[in-house]
């Protein structure tokens, strides 16, 4: 019950409340004081500093992006417009083994180009130092971070293709412990990327045992999302079982048409695992195209030793020929290169290639497709982003409906102007949640609205241990999105991703309006979410 003396900063009137549970919605008022929800129920006041008339609109907890990569873009531009404009109030960062911290040694050196390209002047080593920088600059949404296994291994072992020594493993364990003590919410791995690609299961299990007593989560960009998909899922399950922890599969998918038939086997395996008491969850974005670095097409042995060694191999004619022969054997399906789109380059010289497929670039240059891809990597010193059209619509639907699958954009927070408006990034960074609620809820009725909102809010908060978030309830933080279920829609496209979604009228981040009457305010209401 609200105290008669309590000040009400924001009054949301007569909204249709979807409270984050799977319960049916109800019409009510919400009173907000400071960064918290003061009351949910018929309001006894008629005035507040701000009154939002929400009759006929859905009022939901702010969406939690369960898989983000804003570790560096948030320092370049803290407004995070692409995320807050689609209703996201909290991100889980540090995914795929790549986090902002810890950064020492070779891992520190590897990030230098990213920081310089984004105009970030600050440098740091520890999570404490990084969080301090973020806190001083301000932030547009709430920001939680996993400790990246790639950072930890890169900081200690570097990017060599070998197992860590006993002494190195001890240092890695201490580095993880320190990062968890400084507020990381778990451990992530990227097992297709260097240096994670060089680790074995035992290494991950040994590190993951650090999570057990802390009740934290391990998340995995698995070793395979295609040919060895089932085996990769089995590895995640093994890590959960042997470390005694909850585990999470990042952006669950079946990549490559030859692997689409594996979806049912994967789902059965996950359901059996959960029934056996192992806590496994997943996230997914509502698109059939993925996005990562173009050099992910290269054989794993080319990455050994770091970027300089990778470039040296590409520049050696004999080694380059071997690389192309190996890729050609793997990527020989007709039309493969028509489905690989260059999303970003580093130099002005090749800016024309952004938005074009490797096949189109090949035709322009009158050079073979493999040759074009390798030459672009050489000219751009590996700094090429790409979009891969490789997934099945039917399987997408199968994953989205899983009760333990939440939603993640797999994207960094960008803005509609400024230093992060560059290239042609995947539209998921601007449209994930509106697309989900328009296409798969309103139009296809794949999910009902209470269920979709539950998976986008409360389920994600519980999975990642976010205290007092993901619910509309008295004393919870006032992270709230107000939208029209009949009008919400994504507008971002592959040709023009920098477009704001429709039908989202208000977004509050800790009670601070980030979107008001459909317009971005630029206010920075977010906070760093440290595990305590």
N, C-alpha and C positions, 0 to 999 in steps of 0.2 A: 504494500500500500504506500502510495506517495505521501511524503510529509507535506502538510499544508504550507510549510515554510520553504520547501524545495523550489529552487529556481528552475524553470523550464526554458532551455535555449531553443529547442526545435520541437514543434508539435506536428506530427504526421496524422492527418485526420482521415478517417473512414476508408483506409486502404484495405485491400484484400490480402490478409497476412498469410504468407507461406513461411512458417517459422523455422524451416530447416529440417524438421522431422518429416516423416512420410504422411503425417496427418493431413486431413482435408483442410483447406484454407478457411479462414473466418474473417469477418469484417471487424475492424477495431481501430483504435487510435494508438499512437506510440508517443510517449514523452521522452525526450532526451535531455540530459543535463551533462555538460562537458563531453567526455568521451564515452559515456555509458548510457545504456537504456535505463531510464528511471522507472517507467511503468509501461505495461501493455494491457490495454482495456479502455473502457469508456473514460474519456478525460473529463475532469471536473473543471477545466479552465477553458477559456475562449481565446486567450491571447498568449503568445510566446514571442520571443525575439524573432523567430522565423516560423511561419505556419505553411506547411505543405499540404495542399488539398489533393488527396490521393484516391478519391472516390472513382471506382471503375478501373483502378490500376493495381497491379501486383506489387506487393511489398515483400522483399526477400532479404535474407542475410546477404551481405556482399559475397560475390563469388570468390572461391579460392582456386587459383591456378596451381594445380598440383604438380606441374612440371614446367618450370621457367628457366630462362638463361639470361637474367638481367644483371648478373654480377658486375659487369663493367658498364653497360649502357646506363644503368641507374646513376652512376657517378658522372657520366657525360651530360645527362639531362634528367634530373630527379622527378620531373613531372609525370613520367610514365603514361602519357596520354593514350597510347594505343591500348593499354590494359584498362585503365579506369573508365575510359569511354565505353567499354563493353561490360562494365559492371564488376570488374575484378578489384577487390580491395586488399587481397593478400596473395603473395606469391611464395612458392617453395622453390628456392634457387639452389645452386651448387650441384646440379644434376649431371648425369653421364660422366661422373668422375672428375668434372671440371668445375671447381669452385673458385671464388675470389681469394680464398686463403685455406690452408697455409701456402705461402710462396717463399721458397728458399732455393738457392742453387740454380740448377738447370730449369726448374719449374718457373722460377722468378724471371729468368732470362727469356723463356719462351713467351711470356705474356707481354713483353716489352712492346712488340709491334702492335698488339691490340690496344694498349693504353695510349700509345703515341697516335695511332690512327683516330682514336676518339677524342684526342685533345685532353686526356687526363694527366694532370701534372703530379698528383699525389702518388707516392709509392709506399708500400707496406709489406710486412712479412706475415704477421699473425692475424687471426680473426679478430682479436681485440682491437688491433690497430685499424683494420678495415672497418669494423663496425663504428669505431670512433669517428672516422672520416665521414661515413654515411650519416651518422647522427648530427654532425656539425653542419653538413650541407643541407639537411632536410631531405624528405622523401615523400613521394606522392601516394604510396601505398604501403601496406605492412609487408615486411621483408624477413623471411626465415631462410636459413641456409643449412644445407647438408655439407659435410666435409668431403671433399673430392678425393677418392683413392688415387686418381691420376696426379693430383697435386702432391699428395704424400709420397707416392713412389718417385715422382719426378724430382722432388726436393731432396731425396735421399739417394736413390739409385741412378737418377737421370733417366735417359731414354734408351738405355742399352737393352738388348734382347738377352736377358739373363735373369736368373733368380737372385733375390737379395741374399747376402750373407747373413749369418746369424746375428752379427752386430748390427747390420743395416736393418734387419727386421725388428730388432729391439728399438732402434731409433724411430722407425716408422710407427711402431706401437705407441711410443711416447708422444710423437707428434700428433697422432690421432687423439690420444687422451687429452693433451693440452687443448686441442681444437674443440673437443666436446666440452671440456671444462669452461671454455670461453663462450659457449652458447650454441654450438652446432646441434642440430636436431637429429642427426644420424649420419650415416656413411653412404656415399653413392659411388658407383663404379661405372666406367665406360669401357667395356671389354672388347670393343672393336677399334678403339683409339689407342695410340701410343700415349703413355707407357702401359696402360691397363691391359692391352692386348698380349703383353709378355708375362702377365701374372698367371699362376695356376690357381685352382680352386682352393688348395690348402692355404695359400697366402691370404685369400679373401676371408676364408673361415677364421683364421687366426686373428685377423684384424676385427672381424665382426663380433668375436667374443667379447670385445670391449663394450659392445652395445647392450649385452645381456642384462647386467645389473642396473643399467641406466634406463632400461625399457625403451630403447630407441630402435629406429628402423634402418634397414639396409635396402637401398634402391639400386636397380641394375638396368643399364643399357646392356642387354645380353650379348653374348659372344656371337650369336647369329639370330637374325630375324627372317631367315630364308631357309637355305639348305639344311642347316643343323638346328632348326628352330626347336624341335621337341627336346633335343639334347640340351640346348641352352636353358630351356625352362626347367629341366630336371636339375641342372646345376644350381639355379636359384633356390629351388626347393631343398636341395642338399645343404646349401649354406644356412637356410633357415633352420633346418633340422639339427645340424651339427653345432651351430652357434646358439641355438635356443632362442631365436629372435623372430620378430615379424619381418617379412620381406615383401618387396614391392617391385613389380615389373614396369619399367618405363615404356611409354608409348607402345603398348602391346600391338603387334601387327603380324601379318604374313606377307613378306616382301617377295615380289617376283611371281608371275602367274603360275609357274611350275610348283609353287609352294602354297597356293591358295587352299588346296584341299586339306592342309594340315590344321586348319582352324579348329575343327571339331575335336580332334585329338588333343589339342592344347587345352581347350576349354574343359574337356572331360578330366584331364590330368589335374588341372587347377581345382576343379570342384572336388575331386577325390582327395586332393591334398588338404583342402580346407576341412572336409569332413573328418579327416584324420587328426585334426587339431593343430595343423601348422598354419599360421596366420599369413596368408599371401593375398596381396591386393594388386591392382594395376591401374594405369591411367591411359587415356587415349584422347586424341584430338579428332574432330569430326570431318576429316578430309582424307582422301586416298593418296595424297602426295606427301612425301617426307622431305626433309631439308637438312643438309649437313655440308661439310666441306667437300669440294670436288675430289680432293686427293684420297677420299675414302674408297675410291674405285681401285686404288693401287694395291698390289700384293703387300701383305703385312711385313715382309722382310725389308721392304724399301724404307720403312720408318725407323729402323734401328739406328741409334746414334743421334737422332734429332733432325731438325729441319735442314741443317747444313748438309748432313749426309744424304738425306732424301733428295735434295736438289743436286748434289754431286752425282748421284746415280742417274737422275733424269738427264743430266747434261753429258753423261758418258754414252756415246752412240751404241756401243755394244750392250751396255746394261739397259739402256732405253729400249733397244730391240727386244731384249728378254722380257722386260716389263710389258711391252705391248703384246708380245706373243701370249703371255700369261693372262693378261686382261682379255684379249681377244677370245681365248678359250672359255672364259667365264661369262663374257658379255656378248655372246655371238648371236643372240636371238634377233630375228629380223625386227627392225624398228626400235631397238633398245635406245639408241642415241637420239631418237626423236622424242624420247620421254625424259631426257636429262636437260634441265633448263639452268643456265647460268643466272644466279640471282645477285651476285655481287663480285666486283673485282676491286683491286686496290689502286690501279693506275688510271689516269685519264686516257691513255693510249688505247686501252681496251674497253672503255666505258660503253662503246657501241654494242658490245657482246651481251650486256645485261638484258635479261628478258628473252634471249634467244636460246634455242636448243643447240646442243653440240652438233647435231646434224645440220642445222641452219648455218652455224659458224663454219662448218666444214665446207659447205657449198659456197659461201662467200669467199673463203680463202682458197678454194679449189685444192684442198688438202684432205687426206683421209680423216675419218672421224677420230680414231684413236690418236693419230698424230696431232690433230687439232687440240684435243683434250690435254695431251702431255705438253704441247708447246705453250698452251695457255697457263698451265701450272708453272712452267719454267719462267715465262715472262712476268708472271705475277708473284713470283717467289712463294708459291703455294697458296697465296691468299685469295682463293676463289670459293665462293659459296655456290651451292647448287640445289636444285629442287628435283626430286626423283618421282616420277609418276609410275608407281609400282604396285599399288594395292587394289584390293577388291572391295567394291561397294557392299556386297553381301556380307563379307567378313567384318567390315566396319560396323554394320548393324549388329552382328552377333556379339561383338566386343562391347559396344556401347550399352547394351541392355544388361550386361552382367551386373548383379547386385553389388559386387565388390570392385567394380571399375568406376573410377571417378574421371574427372576431365582435366587435361592439361594442354596448354597451347604448344609446348616445346619451343617457345619463342622468347626472345628478349623484349623488354619494354622499350618501345620507340615512341617518338613524338611526330606530330604532323609538320613540324619545322625544326630547325636547329641541327646539331651535330649528328643526331641519330636518324635523321631522314636521309638515307642513302641507299642506293641499290634498289632492287625489287625483291624485298624479302617475302617469305611465304605469308599469304593473307591471314593465316591463323593467329598472327600477332595482333590482329585488329578485329577478327570476327569469330573466334572460337565459340564463345558462349552465346552470342546472338544467333549464330548459325545452328547451334545445337537446339535452341529453344524455338526457332522458327521452322527449320526444315524437319528436324527429327521429332519434335514435340507437337507443334501446331499442325504441320502439313501431313506428315506421315504417321503421326500418333504412335511412333515406336516406343516412346516413354510418355507417361502422363506428367503433368507439370510438377506436382508435389515430389514425385520420385526424382525427376531431373534436378530439381532444386536441392533436394536432400544430398544427392551425389556431388553436387557442385559446392556444397557448403558444409553441413554437419559431418558427413562421411569423411570429407577431406580433413576437417579439423580434428576429428577423432583419430584418423589414421596417422597424422603427423604430430599429434600431441600438442595442438594449439589451444591453449587454455582460454576459456571465456569468449570463444569466437565460433562462428558457424551456426548460431541460433539467434532468433529474435525472442528474447526472454529478458525479464528484469535482471539488471546488474551485468548483463553481457555487454561487450564493447559495441558501440554504435556503428558497426560496419553494415551498411544497408544500401540496397539498390531498388529503385522504383521504376517499373517499366510497364508498358502496355503489351500484354500477351498476344494481342491480335495484330500488333504493328511491329514488334521487335523483329529485326532482320539485319543480317550482315551485308555490307556493301563492298567490302574489300575483295579485290580480285587479284589474280596472278599478274595481270597487266598493270593494275593500279591498286596496290595494297593499302596505300595511305588514305583510306576513306573511313570516316566515322560511321558506326552502326546507327541504325534507326530505332526509334521506339523506346530508348532509355532516357528518362527525364531527370532523374536525381540519383547521385551516388554519394554516399557519406562514408568517409574513412575516419574512424574514431570520432564521429560527430562533426567532422569538418567537411563542408560541401566541396567535393571534387568535380561534380557535374551538377549544375543547377539549371532547371528549365531546358535541359538538353544541351547546355553550353558548358564547355570546360572552364573551370575557374582558375586553374593554375595554382591553387592552394595545396600546400604540402602537409597533409594530415597524417601521414603514415609514420610508423615506428619500426625499429628493429625488433624482431621477436627472438630473443635469446632463450634457449632452454635454461630453466632454473633448476 
